[in-house]
Amino acid sequence: MPDTARAVPDDSRRKNITASGPSKGYKEKYVMGPMDFPFFLIVMILLVLGIISMFSAGFAWSIAEEGSGTIYVRKQVIMAAVGLVGMFFASFFDYHWLRKPIIAYGFYIMCVVLLILCLVGPFTDPQNGAYRWVRFGKRLSFQPSELMKLSIILLFAYLISVNYTKMKQFKYGVVPFLIFLGIVVGLMMQQPHLSGTIIIFAIGIIMMFVGGTKFSHLLVLGLFGLAVVGIIVMILIKVKDVGYFEKRIISWTDPFNEEAWDDTWQTRNSLIAIGSGGLFGLGLGNSRQKFLYLPEAKNDFVFAVVCEELGFVGAVMVIILFLLFVVRGFYIASKAPDKFGMMLAVGLTVQIGLQALLNIAVVTNTIPNTGVSLPFFSYGGTALIMQLVQMGIVLNISRQSIMET
């Protein structure tokens, strides 16, 4: 379809509504145009730069753990290929099919069942004392929390699109969202998966705010959440030890303090890597901290290696790319043909932007270490595939949006 068809600022371009008879109601047909190329280009640049950075950051750990420096990057490339296929498929089917209640609720229920399987049953796959994975057979293992992020976005977009004229009412604008979020938060805290819980809760609150929930209602909800967190902390203090929390505070406020030396190994080496990069970095592939000094170099702390190899300039370029991603994603949301598409684009954009913000904040020790991965950069098949499929949905929305000439 030529681009000129996308410039008509009325419903005649985005909807072709034909009546099939008084008793049968109306059938809506949405016109599909070209995808938003700037958004697609930003995603591809992030993906390519992310794979290169992960390869460099994980090279030494790949040799140490797998016997070959290319094992991790080969797996990541395969997952990226699968994700790209999913992205292009998601960009061509009509996203309005996702607005069906059976899909919104059914997908949520499936994800809840998977979260339960993380904790109990024959499919649970505990790793490092955490129950965040499910395993089917010898090869297939994934984190249901990645699916749950999409599920919450899809379900909240559906609920807001159905009740958007009543979102100011507590009954419609808070209660159902609180119930669905409460179930997820309760299950994920049992794993425990603090970073995933924070991200999903934050996505939900932001979508409620954009969707029209009264600010006073959100404020009450936030105070209630702080009270719950306070109670949990008090319980943990009694169960564990006051000294445990003192050490955690010291490890964040003073990572070079000898009293918390063992607990701050990750953060300390992350800061050393960032400082070593200087203005222009040591050069791609020349990081020193990635040689088994920095744990999780290929995962949560890949940005520290980016800073060391590409310097301040390279780090700023990555941050700018994520900022451009958020701006373009919100632009697509603002041009969506309906409330469901707008909220879907907002939620998917917020997820990537929020994860990037939290990861960079953790790596730079701006906030305590919560184990947040960097989208498109961190090693992980499930996360990368889901991120690319979700970008396909945003591109799908852009194909039906009213763009200005």
N, C-alpha and C positions, 0 to 999 in steps of 0.2 A: 504494500500500500504506500503510495507517495506521501511524503511528509506534509504536503498541503492539507491532507485530510485531517491532520492532527491539530490544525490551527483554528478550527471552528469552535468558538467558546460557548457552545450550548449542548443540550442533550442530544441533538440530532446527530452529532458525531460519535458520542460514546454509547448511545443506546439506540437500537432500532426496535421499537416496541410494536408488535403486531397483535391484534386481537384475534383470538381463535373462536370467539363466540361468548355470549353473556354467561353461559354456565361454566365455561372452561377458564375464564379469567384471562390473564395476559401472560405472554411469554416474552422475556427480555433477551435480546441478542446483543452482546457487547462486541464492538468493532476492535480488532487487534491491529495495532500499528507496529512500527519498529521499536526495538528496545532502546532504553536510554544509554547511549554509547559512553558518555563521560563516566557514569556509574560503573558500567562494565569494565572500562579501562582502568579505573581506580582499583577495582577488585582484582583484576589480573596482575597489575603491578604489585599489589600487596602479596598476592599468592607467589609470584615468581621470586620476589625479594625475600619472602618468608622461607621458601624452600632452600634458597641459597644460604641464608643466615642459619637455618637449622642444621644444614649440612656442615657448615664450618663449626658451629658451636658444639655439635654432637660428635664430631670426627674422632676425638680422642676417647670419649666414652664408648663409642661404637667399637673401637678396637679392643678396649679393655673388657667390655661385656659380651661382644659378639665375635671377636676375632677378625673383624674386617671393618675398615673405616667407612664403608659405603652401605652397610646393612640398613641403618636407620633412614638414610636419604632415599634408598630404593623403595622401602616400605611407604615412605611419605609420598613419593611420586606416584606410586600405585594408588594410594588413597586419594590423592589429588585428581588423578584421572577418573576414578569412580565418581568423585564429587563433581567434576566438571560435566560428566554425562548427566548426573542428577540435576545440576544447575540448568543445563540447556533444556532438559525435559520439563523442569518446573517453570521455565520461562515461556513455554509454548502452550501448556494447557490453561484453560480458563480458571483463574484463581477463585472465582465465585463458587466453584464446586466445594471449596473448603468451608463455605458458609453454612453448609448443611448441618443441622444439629447432631445428626448421627456421627458425623466426622469430628466435630468439635468435642463433643462429650465422649465419643468412643475412643478417640486418640488419648484423651486425658485419662480415662479409666485404664487403658492399656499401659500407659506410663506409670500409673500408680501401682499396678500389679507388678511391673518390672522393678520398681523401687522396693516393693515388699520382698521380691525374690532376691534382691541384694542382701537382705538381712537373714532370711530363712530359706530352707529348701535346698534341693540338690543342685541348683544352678548358681548359688552364691559363690563368689570368687574373691575372698579376702586378700588384700595386699597391704603390707606394712601396717597391719592393725586396723585398716579401714575397710568397710564393706560397701564399696561404691560400684562394684562391677558385677555383672552376671556373665556366666560362661555357658555356651551351648557347644558341646563337643570340645575337641582339643584346640581348635584354631580360633573360633569366634568368641571374642570377649569384648564387651563394650560397657560404657557408663550410661545408664538410663537417664541420668541427670541432663545429658545433652539433648535427649529427646524431650524431656520434660520442659526445657526452656522453650522449645517450639510449641509444645502443647499449651503452655500457659499463655503464650502470645496469641495463639489461634483461638483459644477459648475466650480470653478476655476481649479480643477483637469482635468475636461473635456476640458476646453478652452486651458490649457497649453499642454495637450496631443495632441490636434489637431494642435496647432500653435507653437509647441516647436522649430521648425527650424526658426521661424520668431519672436521669443520673444524679440530679440534685437531691433526690429523696434517699434517705439512709437505707431504706428497705431495698432499693434497686441499685444504688450507687456504691454501697459498701458491703452489705450482708453477704450476697452470693460470692463476691470476690474474696472476702475474708475467709469464708468456708473453704473454698478451693485452695487458697494460699496456705491456710492453716494445715490442711492435710499434707501438702507437699513439704512444708517446713518441718512438721513433726516427723515425717519419715526420713528426710535428709539429715536432720540433726542426730538421728539414731545411727547413721552410717559411720562416723560423723563426716559431713561435707559442708563445712562452714562457708567456704567461698562460694560454692554453688547455691547455697541457701540465700546468702546475701544478694547474689546477682538476680536470682529468680524473684525474690521479694521486692528488690528495687525496680525491676522491670514491671512487675505488677502495679506498684504504687505509681510509677511514672505514667503508665497507660491509663490508670484510673484518673489521674490528674488531667491528662490531655483529653480523656473521654468525657469529662464534665463533672466528676465527683467534687462536691463542695470542699473547699480548702479546710474549713473548720472540721469536717468529718475526717479528712486525712490527718489533720493535726491530732485529733483524739486517737486515731489509729496508731500514729507514730508514738505518742506518749504511752499507749498501751504496750506497744512493742518494746519500748525502753524498759518498762516495768517488768516485762517477762524476762528480758535479758538480765536485768538486775537480780531477779530471783534466781535465775540459773547460775549466775556468777556466785551468789551467796551460797548456793548448794554445793557448787564445785569447790569453793574455798573450804567448806567443812569436810568434804570428801577427800580432797587432795591435801592442800597445805597452803597457808598464807605465803610461805616462802616461794612456792611454785609461781604464784602470780607476780610476786615481787621480781623474780628472775625474768619473767616474761616482759615486764615493763622495762627493766634494765636493758634487756636484749634489743628493745626497740629504741629507747631514748639514748642509749650509749652502747652501740654494738661492739666497741673496742674495749669495753670494761672486762677485766680479767675474771670477775666473779661469774660472768655468764659466757665465758669464752667458748665452751662447747656448743651452747645454744645459738650462738650468733655466727657460726662458721659460714653459713650461706650468705647472710646479709653482709658480713664483713668482706668476703671475697667478691661479692657483687659490687660493693662500693669501691674496692680496689680496682676492679676491672673498669668501672666507669671513669675513675680518676686517671687511670693509665692511658685512656684513649685520647685525652687532651682535646684539642680543637679539631684535628683532622684524622685522628685515629692511627693505629699501628699498621693498618692495611688489611684488606680482606684476607682472612685465613691466618693472620699473625697474632691472634689472641694468645696470651700466656695463661690466663686464668682458666681457660677451657681444658687445660691439660690436667684434669682430675682435681684441681683446686676448688672449682666451683661446682657443687652438686646441682643436679637438675639443669645443667647448662643448655640442654636441648629442649627443655620443657618450660618451666615457669620463669627461668632466668636467662632466656635467650636474648632478651633486650640488653642485658648487661654486656654480653659478648658483642652485640651490635655497636654499643657505645665504645667498647674497647677497640674494635677493628675499624669503625667508620668515624669515630670521634663525635664531638658535639654537633658538628654539621650534619653527619649522617643520622644521628638520633633525632635531630629536629626535623629532618626530611621525613622520617618515618612518622613522627607525630603529626606533621602537616598532612600526610597522606590519610591518616585516620580522621583528622578534622575535616578534610575534603569529603571523605566518605560519609561522615555524619551530615554535613551540610547538604550534599546531593541526595542522600536518603530522605531527609526531611523535605527537600524540594519535591521529590517524587510523591511523598505522602501528601503534600499540600495540593498536588494536582490529581490525586486519585479520584476516580469517578463516583465513589460512594464512601460512606462512613466505615464500612468493613475494610475496604482497601486501604484507607488512610490509617486506621489503627493498626492494621497488619504491618504496613510499611514502617510506622513509628516504632512498633515493638521490635521488629527485626533490626532496625537501625540502632536503636538504643542498646540492644543486647551486645552488638559488636563494639560500639563506642564505649559502653560502660566497662566491658571486660578489658579493653585496651587501657582505659584510664586506670582501673584498679591494678592491673599488672604493672604498668609503669610506675605507679605509686609505691607498690611493694618493692620492686627492684631498686628504686632510689631511696628506700626506707622512709618514704613520706608517711606511710601507714604500716602497721604491723604485718608480718608475713602471714598471708591467708591462702597461699597456694592457688593463685589465679593464673590461667594460661593466657598467652597473647594470641589473639585470633590470627590465623593464617601463618603464624611464625612457629608456635610451639608444636612439638612432636605429639602426635595423637591422631589416629585414624578416624575414630568416631566423631570427634569434634570437628575435624577438617571437612569431612563429608557433609555433616549437618550444616556447617557454616556456608558451604558452597550451594547446597540445596536451598537454603534460606535466601541466599543472594539471588537465586533463580526466581524465587517468589517475588522479590522486590522488582526484578526486571520484568516479570509478568505484569505486575501492577503498572509499571512505567509504560508498557505496551498499550495499556488501555486508558492512560492518563491524558488530560487535555494540556498539551504543551504549547507554549507561546512561540510564535515565529520570531 
